[in-house]
Amino acid sequence: MTYEEMQILHDDLNIVEMDLSEVSGLKGLYVNGHIAINTKMSDIEKACVLAEELGHHYTSVGNILDMTSAANRKQERQARLWAYNKQIG
């Protein structure tokens, strides 16, 4: 699924592109129905990042930025698995 197709399918969410390069290598961010995607990527990479952020929308709860927590790492894994399944099938 392409980046544009995912944006159309999930038009109920606020998906915006912005420069996230100032935030330590951050490519995407999901917060309460809002998704920010770094503008400085190819459309293929944006599709991958958007899929993962959508995975967070559908599978994650709370702030999981602290990867020292096993529970947060599990939620990160669930979001990535959701993204893989969405893109690969």
TORLUMDO-122257 format. One record per atom (N, C-alpha, C, O): residue number from 1; residue in three letters; atom name; x, y, z. Coordinates in steps of 0.001 Angstrom, whole numbers. Layout:
   seq   type   atom        px        py        pz
   NUM    ala     CA         X         Y         Z
...
***
This chain:
   seq   type   atom        px        py        pz
     1    met      N       840     -1170         0
     1    met     CA         0         0         0
     1    met      C       890      1240         0
     1    met      O      1862      1316       752
     2    thr      N       555      2196      -838
     2    thr     CA      1380      3391      -954
     2    thr      C      1062      4387       159
     2    thr      O        66      4263       872
     3    tyr      N      1922      5355       277
     3    tyr     CA      1760      6421      1268
     3    tyr      C       436      7165      1047
     3    tyr      O      -303      7418      1999
     4    glu      N       143      7511      -195
     4    glu     CA     -1081      8239      -516
     4    glu      C     -2325      7401      -220
     4    glu      O     -3318      7922       289
     5    glu      N     -2275      6112      -535
     5    glu     CA     -3413      5225      -278
     5    glu      C     -3705      5131      1221
     5    glu      O     -4864      5148      1635
     6    met      N     -2652      5032      2025
     6    met     CA     -2849      4979      3477
     6    met      C     -3431      6279      4011
     6    met      O     -4272      6264      4910
     7    gln      N     -2986      7404      3459
     7    gln     CA     -3529      8697      3890
     7    gln      C     -5026      8776      3577
     7    gln      O     -5808      9254      4398
     8    ile      N     -5420      8314      2407
     8    ile     CA     -6825      8360      2005
     8    ile      C     -7671      7437      2882
     8    ile      O     -8755      7821      3321
     9    leu      N     -7180      6225      3137
     9    leu     CA     -7924      5276      3962
     9    leu      C     -8105      5749      5401
     9    leu      O     -9074      5378      6065
    10    his      N     -7185      6555      5873
    10    his     CA     -7215      6995      7269
    10    his      C     -7382      8512      7341
    10    his      O     -6719      9177      8137
    11    asp      N     -8266      9052      6509
    11    asp     CA     -8468     10495      6491
    11    asp      C     -9172     11015      7744
    11    asp      O     -9276     12227      7937
    12    asp      N     -9657     10106      8598
    12    asp     CA    -10260     10517      9865
    12    asp      C     -9210     10955     10883
    12    asp      O     -9531     11617     11869
    13    leu      N     -7946     10580     10637
    13    leu     CA     -6844     10982     11518
    13    leu      C     -6185     12232     10951
    13    leu      O     -6253     12482      9748
    14    asn      N     -5562     12999     11796
    14    asn     CA     -4846     14195     11368
    14    asn      C     -3407     13790     11034
    14    asn      O     -2564     13690     11925
    15    ile      N     -3134     13561      9760
    15    ile     CA     -1798     13153      9309
    15    ile      C     -1141     14356      8649
    15    ile      O     -1632     14874      7646
    16    val      N       -24     14794      9224
    16    val     CA       690     15958      8699
    16    val      C      2156     15617      8475
    16    val      O      2719     14751      9144
    17    glu      N      2754     16308      7531
    17    glu     CA      4195     16187      7308
    17    glu      C      4860     17423      7876
    17    glu      O      4388     18544      7685
    18    met      N      5964     17204      8580
    18    met     CA      6727     18314      9133
    18    met      C      8177     17897      9303
    18    met      O      8500     16711      9246
    19    asp      N      9036     18858      9509
    19    asp     CA     10452     18589      9707
    19    asp      C     10676     18133     11146
    19    asp      O     10595     18926     12084
    20    leu      N     10960     16844     11302
    20    leu     CA     11208     16278     12634
    20    leu      C     12691     16014     12864
    20    leu      O     13051     15348     13836
    21    ser      N     13554     16519     11994
    21    ser     CA     14984     16224     12083
    21    ser      C     15639     16762     13352
    21    ser      O     16689     16271     13766
    22    glu      N     15025     17765     13967
    22    glu     CA     15603     18319     15193
    22    glu      C     15399     17403     16398
    22    glu      O     16016     17603     17444
    23    val      N     14528     16394     16252
    23    val     CA     14205     15512     17371
    23    val      C     14929     14176     17207
    23    val      O     14301     13172     16873
    24    ser      N     16210     14153     17433
    24    ser     CA     17038     12953     17521
    24    ser      C     16623     11802     16604
    24    ser      O     16316     10711     17083
    25    gly      N     16612     12033     15307
    25    gly     CA     16360     10970     14347
    25    gly      C     14928     10476     14280
    25    gly      O     14682      9387     13760
    26    leu      N     13991     11231     14783
    26    leu     CA     12587     10841     14785
    26    leu      C     12033     10911     13363
    26    leu      O     12185     11920     12674
    27    lys      N     11386      9823     12932
    27    lys     CA     10802      9776     11591
    27    lys      C      9296      9954     11618
    27    lys      O      8708     10424     10644
    28    gly      N      8677      9588     12705
    28    gly     CA      7241      9725     12832
    28    gly      C      6842      9750     14294
    28    gly      O      7591      9313     15167
    29    leu      N      5641     10274     14548
    29    leu     CA      5168     10380     15920
    29    leu      C      3648     10314     15917
    29    leu      O      2992     10972     15109
    30    tyr      N      3090      9516     16828
    30    tyr     CA      1643      9419     16983
    30    tyr      C      1256      9932     18367
    30    tyr      O      1817      9502     19374
    31    val      N       292     10855     18411
    31    val     CA      -233     11362     19683
    31    val      C     -1729     11617     19517
    31    val      O     -2132     12514     18777
    32    asn      N     -2549     10825     20207
    32    asn     CA     -4000     11057     20287
    32    asn      C     -4682     11372     18949
    32    asn      O     -5355     12395     18821
    33    gly      N     -4509     10504     17969
    33    gly     CA     -5174     10690     16689
    33    gly      C     -4468     11623     15726
    33    gly      O     -4977     11901     14641
    34    his      N     -3300     12109     16115
    34    his     CA     -2498     12984     15264
    34    his      C     -1195     12261     14920
    34    his      O      -516     11727     15798
    35    ile      N      -863     12255     13640
    35    ile     CA       362     11600     13195
    35    ile      C      1219     12622     12473
    35    ile      O       758     13296     11552
    36    ala      N      2479     12733     12901
    36    ala     CA      3446     13600     12235
    36    ala      C      4460     12711     11526
    36    ala      O      5006     11782     12123
    37    ile      N      4708     12998     10258
    37    ile     CA      5666     12251      9446
    37    ile      C      6758     13221      9005
    37    ile      O      6467     14334      8568
    38    asn      N      8010     12796      9119
    38    asn     CA      9138     13629      8722
    38    asn      C      9110     13848      7211
    38    asn      O      8975     12893      6446
    39    thr      N      9237     15087      6789
    39    thr     CA      9184     15426      5365
    39    thr      C     10442     14992      4608
    39    thr      O     10402     14841      3387
    40    lys      N     11529     14795      5297
    40    lys     CA     12815     14529      4646
    40    lys      C     13038     13037      4413
    40    lys      O     14080     12493      4777
    41    met      N     12044     12379      3800
    41    met     CA     12143     10954      3478
    41    met      C     11498     10730      2111
    41    met      O     10729     11562      1627
    42    ser      N     11821      9606      1507
    42    ser     CA     11169      9232       253
    42    ser      C      9737      8781       546
    42    ser      O      9398      8500      1696
    43    asp      N      8899      8712      -489
    43    asp     CA      7521      8266      -298
    43    asp      C      7464      6819       192
    43    asp      O      6549      6454       930
    44    ile      N      8417      6006      -205
    44    ile     CA      8452      4605       251
    44    ile      C      8719      4555      1749
    44    ile      O      8057      3819      2481
    45    glu      N      9690      5340      2199
    45    glu     CA      9995      5364      3632
    45    glu      C      8848      5990      4423
    45    glu      O      8547      5548      5531
    46    lys      N      8208      7014      3861
    46    lys     CA      7055      7632      4521
    46    lys      C      5931      6613      4688
    46    lys      O      5247      6605      5711
    47    ala      N      5736      5750      3680
    47    ala     CA      4694      4721      3771
    47    ala      C      4988      3760      4914
    47    ala      O      4081      3377      5653
    48    cys      N      6248      3369      5061
    48    cys     CA      6629      2457      6145
    48    cys      C      6416      3109      7510
    48    cys      O      5877      2487      8426
    49    val      N      6838      4354      7637
    49    val     CA      6700      5068      8906
    49    val      C      5223      5303      9219
    49    val      O      4799      5129     10362
    50    leu      N      4441      5694      8218
    50    leu     CA      3014      5914      8438
    50    leu      C      2326      4625      8865
    50    leu      O      1466      4642      9746
    51    ala      N      2695      3515      8250
    51    ala     CA      2101      2228      8638
    51    ala      C      2387      1929     10104
    51    ala      O      1501      1472     10827
    52    glu      N      3612      2181     10549
    52    glu     CA      3935      1923     11956
    52    glu      C      3186      2869     12884
    52    glu      O      2703      2448     13936
    53    glu      N      3082      4127     12513
    53    glu     CA      2349      5075     13354
    53    glu      C       860      4729     13399
    53    glu      O       216      4912     14432
    54    leu      N       315      4237     12305
    54    leu     CA     -1060      3745     12321
    54    leu      C     -1171      2529     13246
    54    leu      O     -2176      2349     13934
    55    gly      N      -127      1702     13252
    55    gly     CA       -85       571     14175
    55    gly      C      -171      1032     15619
    55    gly      O      -825       391     16442
    56    his      N       489      2144     15930
    56    his     CA       397      2694     17285
    56    his      C     -1028      3168     17569
    56    his      O     -1537      3004     18678
    57    his      N     -1654      3747     16572
    57    his     CA     -3037      4216     16753
    57    his      C     -3959      3052     17113
    57    his      O     -4819      3188     17983
    58    tyr      N     -3785      1920     16452
    58    tyr     CA     -4689       787     16650
    58    tyr      C     -4268      -176     17754
    58    tyr      O     -5092      -968     18212
    59    thr      N     -3001      -134     18200
    59    thr     CA     -2559     -1152     19161
    59    thr      C     -1951      -608     20448
    59    thr      O     -1870     -1352     21426
    60    ser      N     -1523       638     20497
    60    ser     CA      -772      1143     21655
    60    ser      C     -1656      1960     22592
    60    ser      O     -2671      2529     22193
    61    val      N     -1226      1994     23862
    61    val     CA     -1929      2763     24888
    61    val      C      -898      3541     25692
    61    val      O        85      2973     26170
    62    gly      N     -1124      4844     25842
    62    gly     CA      -256      5656     26689
    62    gly      C      1034      6069     26016
    62    gly      O      1229      5862     24818
    63    asn      N      1913      6661     26815
    63    asn     CA      3211      7132     26355
    63    asn      C      4197      5960     26406
    63    asn      O      4498      5445     27483
    64    ile      N      4694      5543     25243
    64    ile     CA      5612      4400     25212
    64    ile      C      6997      4804     24705
    64    ile      O      7714      3971     24152
    65    leu      N      7378      6051     24883
    65    leu     CA      8665      6532     24396
    65    leu      C      9843      5930     25162
    65    leu      O     10935      5810     24607
    66    asp      N      9647      5555     26411
    66    asp     CA     10725      4994     27239
    66    asp      C     10922      3515     26905
    66    asp      O     10155      2663     27355
    67    met      N     11946      3218     26121
    67    met     CA     12174      1842     25676
    67    met      C     12917       991     26706
    67    met      O     13266      -153     26414
    68    thr      N     13165      1523     27900
    68    thr     CA     13743       688     28953
    68    thr      C     12674      -182     29603
    68    thr      O     12990     -1144     30302
    69    ser      N     11413       157     29373
    69    ser     CA     10292      -602     29928
    69    ser      C      9924     -1758     28994
    69    ser      O      9720     -1556     27797
    70    ala      N      9842     -2946     29542
    70    ala     CA      9483     -4119     28746
    70    ala      C      8074     -3985     28166
    70    ala      O      7831     -4405     27035
    71    ala      N      7161     -3415     28914
    71    ala     CA      5790     -3230     28432
    71    ala      C      5762     -2289     27225
    71    ala      O      5007     -2516     26279
    72    asn      N      6575     -1247     27254
    72    asn     CA      6636      -324     26117
    72    asn      C      7248      -980     24888
    72    asn      O      6797      -750     23765
    73    arg      N      8276     -1798     25102
    73    arg     CA      8889     -2514     23973
    73    arg      C      7895     -3482     23340
    73    arg      O      7883     -3659     22122
    74    lys      N      7069     -4104     24163
    74    lys     CA      6045     -5017     23638
    74    lys      C      5024     -4262     22798
    74    lys      O      4598     -4749     21751
    75    gln      N      4629     -3077     23250
    75    gln     CA      3686     -2273     22477
    75    gln      C      4312     -1805     21163
    75    gln      O      3636     -1756     20136
    76    glu      N      5579     -1468     21194
    76    glu     CA      6295     -1077     19975
    76    glu      C      6311     -2235     18985
    76    glu      O      6095     -2043     17789
    77    arg      N      6567     -3428     19489
    77    arg     CA      6580     -4626     18639
    77    arg      C      5206     -4878     18030
    77    arg      O      5102     -5219     16851
    78    gln      N      4152     -4713     18824
    78    gln     CA      2794     -4918     18315
    78    gln      C      2475     -3936     17190
    78    gln      O      1872     -4310     16184
    79    ala      N      2882     -2682     17364
    79    ala     CA      2630     -1665     16330
    79    ala      C      3388     -2015     15052
    79    ala      O      2860     -1851     13953
    80    arg      N      4617     -2494     15191
    80    arg     CA      5396     -2879     14005
    80    arg      C      4800     -4090     13314
    80    arg      O      4762     -4143     12084
    81    leu      N      4331     -5067     14086
    81    leu     CA      3682     -6237     13481
    81    leu      C      2420     -5831     12736
    81    leu      O      2146     -6348     11653
    82    trp      N      1647     -4905     13308
    82    trp     CA       450     -4405     12640
    82    trp      C       837     -3767     11306
    82    trp      O       180     -3990     10288
    83    ala      N      1921     -2965     11322
    83    ala     CA      2390     -2288     10101
    83    ala      C      2854     -3299      9054
    83    ala      O      2533     -3166      7873
    84    tyr      N      3615     -4316      9492
    84    tyr     CA      4093     -5331      8543
    84    tyr      C      2900     -6016      7882
    84    tyr      O      2879     -6181      6663
    85    asn      N      1919     -6409      8667
    85    asn     CA       746     -7083      8123
    85    asn      C       -51     -6180      7190
    85    asn      O      -602     -6651      6196
    86    lys      N      -116     -4914      7493
    86    lys     CA      -852     -3964      6653
    86    lys      C      -156     -3796      5301
    86    lys      O      -817     -3697      4268
    87    gln      N      1167     -3764      5310
    87    gln     CA      1896     -3528      4070
    87    gln      C      2164     -4794      3268
    87    gln      O      2167     -4758      2037
    88    ile      N      2385     -5899      3945
    88    ile     CA      2734     -7137      3243
    88    ile      C      1528     -8051      3085
    88    ile      O      1385     -8729      2068
    89    gly      N       673     -8067      4079
    89    gly     CA      -507     -8928      4025
    89    gly      C      -296    -10263      4678
    89    gly      O     -1210    -11088      4705
***
